[in-house]
Each structure stands twice: as C-alpha cells, then as structure tokens.
Amino acid sequence: MKLSVAILVLLLCAPALALSDEVKGVEATTAITLPVDSVTIYPDGLMTVKRTGNLDVTDGVHKFVINVPEMADQSSVLLTVSNATQERVVYDANPVYTLNISTPGSQSFDLSYLMYDAATWKPVYDLHLLRDSVLVKANAVLRNRGGEDLKNVRLKLVAGLPQAVEPYLAKAAPQINQRYAEAPAMTELFDYVAEPAPASGELETFYIFELDGRKDLVMDKEIGFPLFEEEAPLVRVYTWDAYRQEEGPAKEEIRANNTLTNPWPTGKALLYRNDEYVSTIEMPYTPAGTNASVVVGPSADLKVERKLSDYNKTENIKVIGSGQGNHTVKETIEAWTYNLKIKSNLDRAAALEVTDSKPQEAVVIAVTPRPAESTATSLKWKLALAPRQKMAINYTYQTTTTESLDAKN
C-alpha cells in the first residue's frame, strides 16, 4: 500500500495482528483517518459530516479501522469504497471494516456519520431602513462543538425547520445521511428542496444554505460568515390597537418583501435608520416571495385617541306568554358610542390599520366609516391618510339582557 498525496493518515497495526490476519488471507489491519470534506449543521444541533480521500490498494481482502470522533453516532457511520464489496463491520470504539477489493489501484474512500449536539448556528441581521426599501444583511454565526478543529471544509446550514419537524429529522437523519454519502448527485436534491414555494401557497419545509468557498471552524469559537445581502422593497404601515391603547401611541411597522430565492430564517436583527441604531427586534421566518412584518416601535407620526362619547341605558318590563303561563321579565338595553380621533403629523401619505374590541354579545348598530374586517369580538379599519389629515371613526354597539321578575318559590 502507499499514500496518495497525503490525503490519508495510515497507521500500521502490530506485526502479530498482521500475521494473524495473513493466516486468514487478510492483509495487515490499517487504521485510516480521512480528512473532512463537508459538514451540514441543522437547527437542533445535529451535524452531518462527510470525509473523503484516495488510497492505493492491492486486490483481495483488507481490514480497515476507520477513525471517527468520539461524538460520532456509531450506528450512523457509513463507509463506501470504490471497487470493493463489504464483508463485515465490527462496531467498536472505531468501526472495523473488512473489504474485498476487486481491482487494484487508487480507490476512493467516502465516510459519513451523524453527530448530535455538535454544532449550533443562527442568523444575525443588520436592517438599514431606506426611503422605500430596507437593506437586509444577514450573517451566519456558528459554533463548532464536535471535538476537533475543522479546516478547509465545505459548509452547509439548514434553515426553516419548524420545531415539530426536528424530532422527525433526527430519526430520519441516518437515511438522509446514507443518500448523501452514496449519491454524488445529492446536491441536486438540495437544489430541489431549496426552490421557492410553489404558487399553491405551500411553504418550503427547509432550505440549505451552502456557503461559498471552504471554511475553517475552530473548536468552541463563535465564528461569523456572510450569508446573504438584499435590498428589499417595503411598505410602511402604522397600527393602533385602540382598545388596549386608548391614547396611543400608534406603532410603526415595516413589511419587507423577500425577493430572493432563499428564505430569511428567524433570528435577531439590529435595526438602523440613517445609520443610527433604533432597536433590536426579532426577524420572523420569511419564505421567498412573502412579506416580513417588523415592528419598528412606537411612533409620534400620528396622534390617536379613543373616547366613550355616549352611553345609553333603557329598561322595559315585559310580559311573555308561554305554555306554562305568563312570565314577567325586565329587559335592559345598553348602548355605547365610541369616537376614535386620528391626526397625521406627516408631510406624506400614510397607511393606518386600526383595531378595536367589543363584547361578543354586542351588536354594532352604527359605524362610520365601514370597517374592512369584522368579527364577533373585533373591528378593523384600513385607512389611507393624506398628509396632515385629521380623521374620525364613530361606532355604536348595544347589548340586550333579560331578567326574570317572577316571584321565586
């Protein structure tokens, strides 16, 4: 045997062991450490590792001890060798493979395995608000906890897995890893799952970012790499929950459209306006082609106020006939009228969404302007405000209750 361009580290075992193997027709046992080619890091800490190398081997039966890290899941270890059939595998501290090499010469060794809780990664954003867009800069911050430094590796990061899916992924990972190790065209599968959501509205289950070039991952050090950068179009919207914040303030919200082919994963975002820090917010998971709604914070651009402008209560005594005779009841009708005042302090047009709540048993009997949405417990208006415009919303709802006045036995 001989090494090929220092890709493999071979450690010959003791002569006594080699002699024992030769009696059985097996060449000397060889320990192999393959260099890491690529790693894939999942949101739950799972890391899949692929190692690869070449070695000149004579034909016949050979035994190899495959060195794997202590954290590797032994049951997930998978070795494939060109021009070889597997006789057996003994799972010990390191798996021992007995292989029958059919053709002498340079053979390709490919090794893959899973490591749980071996790495973490998270996106960190800088959001720079512009006039009609937002510059989205995303970095991937990761930590290698796999027990060794990883040098010159291809790096893949999985994003978009809901928590409910992660346990399933951990169970399915050996099969995923096996396909990854056995099929050179696995990148085609990655390209497929990374495509934007179809027009049906179904969102992608997960997405794999493959970073450009090769990276060095020092053990137990947080390292950041550029992930993507995009200037995304946005719409500015003000929102006001009149029920909870009767005197405001309204909140400024931006809705940025993800025009990339990849999603924006959930992560911490630092928000800037005119290069001045505004706040730290949470970027929601945003599939390709959809909008991310981000609350900038309370705003003085609009002055808002909600007041009870009228309250009316009437009581009527009624006699109601039934098969059991006549019954006397007191009917109470209560009516509330609210006035919502809005004043824009802006020199530009603005969009405002106003929500208010009402009792479930209440019936709206008058409202101006008509709400865009109405449910059993809430009303919502979507308003277009002109520069410096003043506007009012007025509505009245009433409730009706009855109480029996019959003498109790």
VOGU-3710 file (C-alpha; in Angstrom, 3 decimals, decimal comma):
1> mklsvailvl> 0,000/0,000/0,000  1,081/3,629/-0,424  -0,399/7,013/0,457  -1,828/9,277/-2,260  -0,755/12,932/-1,926  -1,042/12,942/1,857  -4,815/12,662/1,840  -4,941/9,716/4,253  -3,155/9,045/7,528  -2,318/5,342/7,791
11> llcapalals> -1,190/3,663/10,981  0,038/0,074/10,562  -1,003/-2,189/13,391  1,226/-4,590/15,340  3,041/-7,363/13,357  1,410/-10,038/15,489  -2,044/-8,816/14,426  -0,924/-8,653/10,816  0,371/-12,226/10,980  -2,952/-13,393/12,402
21> devkgveatt> -4,784/-11,700/9,559  -2,466/-13,168/6,937  -3,296/-16,681/8,175  -6,916/-15,874/7,326  -5,993/-14,419/3,944  -6,448/-10,824/5,140  -3,712/-8,208/4,757  -2,495/-6,158/7,736  -5,147/-4,121/9,519  -4,777/-0,447/8,637
31> aitlpvdsvt> -6,079/2,499/10,630  -7,375/5,335/8,457  -8,209/8,942/9,294  -9,925/10,676/6,387  -9,888/14,481/6,090  -13,251/16,242/6,458  -14,687/17,386/3,139  -18,015/18,928/4,210  -20,303/19,434/7,201  -24,011/20,230/7,357
41> iypdglmtvk> -25,397/21,883/10,503  -29,093/21,600/11,422  -31,096/23,925/13,707  -31,348/21,364/16,536  -27,555/20,919/16,837  -27,270/17,868/14,586  -24,167/17,882/12,364  -23,637/15,526/9,433  -20,014/15,025/8,412  -18,590/13,746/5,150
51> rtgnldvtdg> -14,931/12,713/4,887  -13,248/11,634/1,675  -9,835/10,546/0,338  -7,959/8,189/-2,024  -5,652/5,260/-1,304  -3,687/2,806/-3,484  -4,749/-0,716/-2,506  -3,931/-4,179/-3,847  -6,771/-6,514/-4,734  -8,038/-9,048/-2,211
61> vhkfvinvpe> -9,414/-8,867/1,325  -8,352/-5,939/3,518  -9,253/-4,821/7,033  -9,538/-1,123/7,893  -10,030/0,581/11,243  -11,885/3,812/10,467  -11,068/6,580/12,933  -14,157/8,634/13,839  -14,637/11,267/16,569  -15,867/10,160/19,972
71> madqssvllt> -19,118/12,114/19,500  -19,993/10,327/16,243  -23,110/8,175/16,333  -21,682/4,705/15,625  -24,924/3,386/14,151  -24,869/6,132/11,503  -21,303/5,534/10,281  -21,303/4,692/6,584  -18,212/3,846/4,506  -18,177/3,344/0,741
81> vsnatqervv> -15,089/2,331/-1,210  -14,799/2,124/-4,981  -14,254/-1,345/-6,489  -14,949/-3,022/-3,149  -17,581/-5,172/-1,512  -18,132/-5,193/2,227  -17,564/-8,475/4,041  -18,474/-7,311/7,546  -18,288/-4,422/10,041  -17,331/-4,707/13,699
91> ydanpvytln> -18,547/-1,744/15,747  -16,035/-0,993/18,488  -14,539/2,296/19,689  -13,894/2,772/15,961  -15,644/0,591/13,360  -13,532/-2,099/11,696  -14,407/-2,819/8,044  -13,405/-5,972/6,188  -13,495/-5,217/2,454  -12,829/-7,291/-0,638
101> istpgsqsfd> -11,061/-5,120/-3,241  -11,814/-6,366/-6,763  -9,488/-4,068/-8,740  -6,051/-2,923/-7,525  -5,040/0,728/-7,663  -6,330/4,040/-6,349  -9,619/3,627/-4,506  -12,000/6,374/-3,367  -12,931/6,246/0,327  -16,086/8,131/1,387
111> lsylmydaat> -17,135/8,227/5,034  -20,170/9,882/6,599  -21,757/9,946/10,055  -24,004/11,957/12,378  -23,007/13,938/15,459  -25,719/15,144/17,830  -25,392/18,443/19,744  -22,141/19,006/17,863  -22,718/22,491/16,472  -25,063/25,471/16,570
121> wkpvydlhll> -25,807/28,204/14,080  -28,067/31,236/13,984  -28,644/34,127/11,586  -27,908/37,667/12,800  -29,273/40,594/10,781  -28,483/44,242/10,211  -31,554/46,030/8,813  -30,924/49,504/7,352  -34,130/51,442/6,673  -34,078/53,425/3,438
131> rdsvlvkana> -36,879/55,546/1,975  -38,777/52,852/0,084  -36,681/49,777/0,877  -34,658/48,067/3,566  -31,120/46,753/3,178  -31,065/43,265/4,709  -27,615/41,990/5,665  -27,500/38,504/7,162  -24,553/36,753/8,792  -24,394/33,137/9,949
141> vlrnrggedl> -22,911/32,861/13,450  -21,960/29,305/14,339  -20,072/27,315/16,954  -18,287/24,009/16,368  -18,645/21,674/19,384  -17,714/18,459/17,585  -14,460/17,815/19,447  -11,948/18,871/16,781  -10,996/21,823/14,603  -12,434/21,602/11,101
151> knvrlklvag> -10,208/23,049/8,390  -10,875/23,813/4,745  -14,388/22,312/4,735  -17,454/22,969/2,633  -20,149/24,327/4,952  -23,910/23,851/4,655  -26,503/25,342/7,015  -30,088/24,099/7,261  -32,805/26,679/7,952  -36,564/26,733/8,171
161> lpqavepyla> -37,298/23,567/10,109  -40,311/24,018/12,407  -39,725/22,615/15,892  -42,366/19,955/15,296  -40,325/18,608/12,393  -36,960/18,475/14,153  -37,575/15,204/16,094  -38,617/13,571/12,840  -35,460/14,831/11,176  -33,264/13,313/13,880
171> kaapqinqry> -34,894/9,922/13,289  -34,664/10,249/9,526  -31,112/11,595/9,525  -29,363/8,213/9,015  -31,326/7,667/5,810  -30,659/11,234/4,708  -27,002/10,813/5,520  -26,815/7,494/3,649  -28,190/9,064/0,497  -25,790/11,942/0,935
181> aeapamtelf> -22,801/9,598/1,175  -23,825/7,189/-1,576  -25,158/9,573/-4,198  -22,739/12,087/-5,779  -25,775/13,935/-7,154  -27,125/14,768/-3,684  -26,566/18,448/-4,433  -29,346/18,124/-6,999  -31,726/17,118/-4,211  -30,562/20,121/-2,173
191> dyvaepapas> -31,181/22,380/-5,165  -34,653/20,917/-5,486  -35,733/21,485/-1,891  -34,256/24,979/-1,984  -36,533/26,182/-4,752  -39,117/28,889/-3,903  -42,541/27,889/-2,664  -44,940/26,940/-5,456  -47,834/29,154/-6,471  -50,194/26,951/-4,456
201> geletfyife> -49,052/28,791/-1,332  -47,324/25,783/0,279  -44,144/26,868/2,069  -40,841/25,013/1,769  -40,120/22,609/4,639  -36,459/23,523/4,891  -33,682/25,226/2,975  -29,955/24,521/2,847  -27,522/27,411/2,550  -24,214/26,328/1,016
211> ldgrkdlvmd> -21,552/28,937/1,745  -19,057/29,944/-0,933  -15,535/28,569/-0,711  -14,114/26,480/2,101  -14,126/27,470/5,765  -12,109/26,839/8,919  -14,189/26,119/12,048  -12,131/26,408/15,225  -13,401/24,293/18,093  -15,612/26,132/20,642
221> keigfplfee> -15,274/29,550/18,993  -18,186/31,594/17,653  -17,449/32,435/14,024  -19,494/34,578/11,661  -19,735/34,276/7,888  -21,719/36,404/5,400  -24,947/34,627/4,496  -26,744/36,958/2,078  -27,458/40,621/1,369  -30,529/42,129/-0,293
231> eaplvrvytw> -32,222/45,497/-0,722  -35,858/44,563/-0,226  -38,863/46,716/-1,162  -41,026/47,680/1,781  -44,357/49,181/2,733  -44,626/51,330/5,877  -47,780/50,774/7,906  -48,914/52,279/11,205  -51,007/50,136/13,554  -53,126/51,158/16,527
241> dayrqeegpa> -54,885/48,870/18,992  -57,482/51,371/20,217  -58,896/49,040/22,878  -55,577/48,468/24,674  -54,001/51,862/23,996  -56,772/54,436/24,139  -54,352/57,359/23,950  -51,868/55,633/21,702  -49,230/55,640/20,623  -49,587/54,098/17,206
251> keeiranntl> -46,774/51,759/16,194  -44,715/51,971/13,056  -44,409/48,689/11,181  -42,498/47,807/8,036  -43,475/44,964/5,726  -40,450/43,967/3,660  -40,802/41,649/0,675  -38,298/38,815/0,360  -37,446/38,815/-3,354  -34,639/36,240/-3,002
261> tnpwptgkal> -34,975/32,549/-3,853  -33,997/31,623/-0,284  -35,953/32,288/2,934  -34,999/34,675/5,705  -34,529/32,438/8,766  -35,703/33,538/12,203  -33,039/35,499/14,052  -32,059/38,614/15,986  -31,963/41,821/13,943  -30,375/45,195/14,708
271> lyrndeyvst> -32,495/47,951/13,144  -30,896/51,166/11,853  -32,355/54,379/10,421  -29,991/56,878/8,782  -27,182/54,636/10,095  -28,345/55,297/13,658  -29,304/52,332/15,846  -33,054/52,191/16,545  -33,781/48,896/18,294  -33,166/45,174/18,436
281> iempytpagt> -36,016/43,094/17,050  -36,787/39,510/16,042  -36,785/38,806/12,322  -39,614/36,344/11,590  -39,084/33,353/9,340  -39,957/34,668/5,876  -40,226/32,282/2,895  -39,189/33,501/-0,542  -41,793/35,769/-2,129  -43,570/36,663/1,130
291> nasvvvgpsa> -43,502/39,671/3,469  -41,810/40,032/6,827  -43,703/42,260/9,255  -41,332/44,030/11,634  -42,478/46,470/14,326  -40,091/49,427/14,419  -41,638/50,761/17,630  -43,989/53,471/18,998  -44,324/56,483/16,725  -45,180/60,161/17,171
301> dlkverklsd> -46,012/60,478/13,467  -49,705/60,032/14,298  -51,737/61,360/17,230  -54,557/58,981/18,191  -57,222/58,962/20,906  -60,243/56,790/21,784  -63,101/58,112/23,953  -66,535/56,953/25,027  -68,699/59,747/23,639  -72,127/58,434/24,703
311> ynktenikvi> -73,701/55,779/26,896  -77,420/54,972/26,987  -79,367/52,534/29,125  -83,094/51,733/28,907  -85,160/49,249/30,908  -88,510/47,765/29,900  -90,891/45,480/31,811  -92,403/42,816/29,562  -94,904/40,014/29,995  -94,039/36,927/27,985
321> gsgqgnhtvk> -96,600/34,180/27,469  -95,704/30,503/27,272  -97,269/27,081/27,729  -96,609/27,338/31,454  -98,353/30,701/31,737  -97,257/34,322/31,668  -93,840/35,475/32,862  -92,681/38,954/33,761  -89,151/39,957/32,718  -87,035/43,089/32,772
331> etieawtynl> -85,290/43,844/29,500  -82,179/46,055/29,708  -80,728/47,637/26,573  -77,325/49,326/26,826  -75,664/51,276/24,028  -72,051/52,518/23,852  -70,806/55,044/21,307  -67,073/55,475/20,769  -65,182/58,194/18,955  -61,691/57,462/17,624
341> kiksnldraa> -59,682/60,538/16,615  -56,676/60,365/14,289  -54,344/63,160/13,240  -51,388/62,758/10,920  -48,248/64,776/11,668  -46,631/63,612/8,444  -45,941/65,565/5,264  -46,543/62,397/3,255  -49,360/59,914/2,827  -49,584/57,089/5,350
351> alevtdskpq> -51,414/53,788/5,810  -53,029/53,104/9,183  -54,640/49,916/10,490  -56,935/50,441/13,489  -58,380/47,622/15,588  -60,931/47,834/18,409  -62,695/45,240/20,523  -66,303/44,775/21,590  -68,230/42,280/23,770  -69,104/39,073/21,946
361> eavviavtpr> -72,824/39,537/22,684  -72,823/43,121/21,393  -74,410/44,118/18,074  -72,982/47,018/16,076  -75,883/49,295/15,117  -73,971/52,194/13,550  -70,412/52,624/12,235  -68,608/55,253/10,116  -66,526/54,533/8,127  -67,314/50,893/7,464
371> paestatslk> -64,631/48,539/8,820  -62,569/46,445/6,428  -62,911/43,406/8,705  -65,410/42,477/11,395  -65,614/39,506/13,762  -67,739/38,623/16,792  -65,312/40,464/19,074  -63,372/42,954/16,964  -63,472/45,619/14,254  -60,617/46,569/11,934
381> wklalaprqk> -60,227/49,612/9,685  -57,596/50,079/6,962  -57,215/53,800/6,361  -55,274/55,842/3,818  -54,249/59,148/5,390  -53,332/62,201/3,336  -50,514/64,465/4,597  -51,559/66,250/7,828  -55,070/64,798/7,574  -57,479/64,567/10,503
391> mainytyqtt> -59,955/61,694/10,589  -62,535/60,234/12,966  -64,130/56,816/13,427  -67,508/56,598/15,157  -69,394/53,453/16,017  -72,158/52,305/18,371  -72,895/48,855/19,684  -75,605/47,659/22,022  -76,294/44,702/24,273  -79,640/43,315/25,419
401> ttesldakn> -80,126/41,362/28,659  -83,284/39,994/30,341  -84,018/39,244/33,986  -86,993/37,320/35,326  -89,150/39,241/37,788  -91,393/36,321/38,737  -91,510/35,590/42,472  -89,213/32,709/43,376  -90,772/29,749/45,193
//
